[in-house]
């Protein structure tokens, strides 16, 4: 097997193994609430703690230019070990809400050394075909996102403590795969030192700025859609009382279809170009936001599932392509920092979007989700202005 393909396969496997720390925790949150006598309303806090940790982690990694100054493989390895360690802290019998929030926050913090750094490693190995390579990486992330829904939908009887231990061990395996089998890539350019002006420096490039703004619009929609897929299905059953769904299994299917779209998008981008492919996916996902009330009104659940599966595909197909545009337009020695900065801002936007949707979703109105179209619309404007 050629070195590039072998390296890409290893990175994809490692990325999936390590990002399991992020999303597999959602599968045991109900157990944490029961075993540690927590109020059911803390569910949002426990979930958001990882997001806040990731945001702060990406900010620290960006300011310190960690992925550019040091070997990305070593940064990935160290982050995987520390993330796995703090994940094990969840099973401590003396946990309280505060300690659980801290552990979840720290897991998110060190995921900042896994997800964007994994993309940085890929950019160091691929000059041509970068869009396809990052598509495989994001596809692995999407499967990790959907996996907890599958566990819940199948009614697994695996003890929750075993799930936590297993995810930590898998993360260690992923870190070891990168450390021992993926040395620094041939296109890596080491940063010279900390540049506190790096944040502003990368945004001076017009091509980078427009790619980043398009990505921000995409992020406004993506994670909110993922978070609200189960609620969308529940809303439909409220509007059509005779309908019954296996919501967890359908959520896995709808979100998991995005991994297939990432793979296809990578290949399509090689034929028609990265920017055009991203533009098309962003346009289609924006249309899905606007047309969602129509499908919610149909008393035909199969059409709704087909529609949501399609939405689940186009909503994420452009994600690796935007990362590709960002990486290709960034200053070579600041590439890792640029990817980390964009991730930091993008994930901050997701929290605003999710909280806004939570406030608007007080009724079972199907029109609520049209607000998600704001992100794709702004992203399309940014792409249209990029020359």
N, C-alpha and C positions, 0 to 999 in steps of 0.2 A: 504494500500500500504506500503511495507517495506520502512524503513527510507532511505536506500541508493537510491532506485529507485525514491522516492519522491524528495530527494535532487538533484539528477541528472536532473530530469524534471525541477525543479525550476532554476537550473544553466543554462540549455539550453535555457529556455525562457528568462531569464535575460540577457544572453549573446547576444541573437538575438536582444532584445530590445535596449541594450546599444550600440552594434556595428552598429546600424542603424545611429548613429551620424557620423560614419566614411563614409559609402557608400551612404546614402540617400542624402548627400550634392551634390553628382555628378548629381543628378536628377534636381537640380535647378541652376547649374552653368550657363547654357545658360540664365536663367532669371537674374542672377546677372550681367552678361555681358551687357544685354540690359538695365536693370533698373539703373545701376550705370555708364553707358557709358564707359565701359571698352573695351580695345582692345581685339578682339577674340583670339589673340595669348597668352593671359594670362591664358588660360584654363589649360595648363600644370603646370603653377606656382601655381594656386589655388589647383590643385589636389596634387601636390608634397608637398605643405605646410603641409598637414596632415601627410604625410610620414615622413618628417623631424621632425615634432613635436613628432611623435611616437618614432622615433629613439632616440631623446634626452631624451624623457620621460623614455624610458626603461633603458637608461644609468644612469640617475639620480636615478631611483628606484633600479637599481642593485647596484650602489655604496653605496646608503643608506640602502641597504638590507631591504627595506620597507616591502615587502611581507613576510619576515621571522621574523622581529622584532615586527611587529604589526599585529593585527587581520586582516587576508585577507578579511573577510566580510566587515569590517569597511573601509578598503582601497578601496574596490570595490564600496561601497556606496558613499564615499566622491568623488571618481573620477567620478562616474556617475552624481552626482549633479553638479560638476564643469564643466564637459563636456557639460551637458545640458545647463548650464548658458551661456557658451561661444558660444554655437550653436545659442542661441537666439540673440546674438550680431549681427549675420549676417543680421537680418531684420532691423537693425538701419538705418534710412533714410539718415544719414550723413556719411555713409560708403564711404571710398575711397579704392583704390587697396591695400594700405598699411594696413589699418585697417582690411580689409577682410583677407589678408594674415596672420595677427596676430591672428585673431579669429580662422582661420582654423588650424594654427600652435598649438594653445592652445588646441583645440579639440583633435588633434593628441597626444599632450603631456599627456592628462589625459586618453586617450584610453590605454596608457601604464599601467594604474591602473585597467583596465577592462579585456582586452583579456588575457594577461599572468597571471594575478591574478585569473581570472576565472578558468584557468587550474590548478593553484596552489590549489584552493579550492577543485577541483575535486580530485587531488592527495592526499589531506588530508582525503578524505572519502573512497577512493578506493585503496586497496592494490592489490587484485586480480581483474582482469577484467578492469584494468586501460585503456588499449588500446581501448576497446569498449566505455568506458565513454568519453574519449577525442574525439573519433570519432563523437559522438553526438554533442559535443561542436563545433567542427570545421564544422560539417554539418550545424549548425545554422549560423555560420559565412559565409559560402558559399552562403546560401540563402540571407543573407543580402547584399552580394556582387552583386548578380544577380538582386535583387529587383528593383534598379533604372532603369535598362534596361526594365523591365516589365512595369513600370509606363510610360516610354517614348513610348514604343511600343504600348500601349493601347490608346495613345493619350489623356491622362487624362486632364481634364479641372480644376482640383483642383488648386487654387491659390498657388503659390510657398511659400508665407508667411505661409499659413496654413500647408504646408508640413514641414517647418522648426519647427514651434511650435509643431506640432504633434510628430516629432521625439524627441524633447526635453522632452515632457511629457512622451513618451514611455520609454525614458532612465531613467527618474526619477522613473517610475514604476519598471523597471528592478533593479535599485539600491535598492529600498525599499524591493523587493522580497528577495534579498540576505541578507540585513541587518536584517530583521525581521524573516525570515524563515530558514536561513542557518547559524547556529552557527559554531564555529570553529570545524573542523573535528577531529575524534579520532586519526588519524595518524599524526597530526600536531606536529612538534617539533619546538619550538620557538628559534630563533637565539639569541645568547648571546650579540651581539652588532655589531657595524660597524667594518667590517674587510676589509680594503682597499686592502688586498691581495686576496680577495675572487675571483676576476676575474681570477687570475693565479692559485688559489688553485683548482677551479673546473676543470680546463683543465689539471691538473696533472694526473687525472684519465684517463687511456687509453681508457676504455670502454665509458666514457662520451665524450672524445675527438672525437672518431670515430663516435659516434652517432650525435654529433654536426656537424662535417664536412659533413656527409651524408645529414643532414638537410640543410646545406648551399647550397649544390649542387641542392637540390630540390627547394630551394627558388629562385635560379638563373632562373629557368624555370617558376615557378608558376605564379607570379604576372605579369610577362611580357606576358605570354599567356593570362591571363585574360584581361590585358589592350589592347591587340592587336586582340582579337576575332572579334570586329567589323571591324577592318582594314583588317583582313584575308578575311572576307566575301566581303568587298568592293573590295579587290584585285581580288577575283574570278570573280566578275561581270565585272571588267576591262578586264580580260583575256578572258571572255566569255560574250560578250556584249548582247547576247539574254537572259541572265539570270537576273531575278529580285528577290530580297530578301526583306523581312521585317527584316532588320538588327537588330533593337533593340529586337524584340521578339525572333529571333533566338539566339541572344547573351544571353538572359535570359535563354533559354532552354539549350544551350551548357554549360554555367557556372553553372547553377542550377543543372545540372545532377551530378555535383561533390558532392552535399550533399547526394544524394543516394549512391554514391560510398563510401563516408565516413562511412555511416551506415553499408553497406555491409562489408567494410574493417574491421570494428570493430568486427563483428561476425566471419569473416574468420580468423582474428588474434587469436581468441580463439581456433581455430581448428588446425592451422598449425604454430602458433607462430607469435609474433609481427615483429621480424626481417625479417622472410621469406616473410611475407605479404608485408612489406615495400619494400623489395628488388624487389619483383615481380612487384609492381606498378611502382616503379622508372624505372625498365627495360622497361616496356611497354610504359611509357611516353617518354623515350628516343628514342624508336623505332618510336613513332609517330612523333617526331621532324625530324628524318631522312627520313621517308616515306612521309612527308607532300608534297614535290614537285610532287610526283606521283598523289596524289588526286587532287591537284590544276590543274593538266594538263588534268584530265578527264572532258569531256563535259557531266557530269552526276551529277547535283547538289545534288541529293538525296544521292549519295554515299559520297559526301563531307560532308553533314550534319551529316550522320551517323558516319563518321570518326571523325569529330570535337566533336561530343557528346561523343564518346568513349575517345578521348583525354581529354575532359573536366572532365571525370570521373577519369581516372588513374593519371592525373596531380596533383590531390589533395588528392586522397585516402590514400597516405602515410603520409600526413602532421601530423595528430594526432598520427600516429604510431611513427614517429620520436620524437615527443614531449614526448611520453610514454617512449621511450628508454632513452631520456635525463633525464626525471624525475626519472626513475628507477636506473640510474647509478650515480645520483648526491648524494652528502653528504646530509643526511636527513635535517639537520638544515640550509642547503644552497639551498634547493630545489627550493624555490620561486626565489631566486636570480639567480640560474643557468638557469631556464626557461626564466627569463627576459633578461639575458645576451645573450642567444642564439637567442631570438627574436630580440634584438637590432642589432646584427651582421647580422642576416638573412635579416631583412628589409633594412639594409644598402646595401646589395648585390642587392636587387631588384632595387634600384635606378640606380646602375651601369648598370645592365642588360637592364632596360627600356631605359635608355639614349643611350646605345650602339645600341639597336634595332632601336631606332628612327633615328639615324644617318645612319644606314645601309638600312633603309626602304625608301630610296629616290626614288627608282624605284618600279614598280609593280612586282618585281621578287618573285616567289614563293619559291626560294631557301634560302631566307633570314632567314627563321625560323629554318633552320637546325642548326644554331649557338646555339640554345637553348639546343641542345643535349650535349653541353659541361658540363652543370650542372649535369644532371643525370649520365653522364659517370664518373665524379669525385666522385659523391655520391656513385656509385656502387663500386668504388675502395675502398672508406673509409669503407663501410660495409663489403667488402671482407676481409679487414685487421683486422676487429674487431673480437677478439676471445671470 
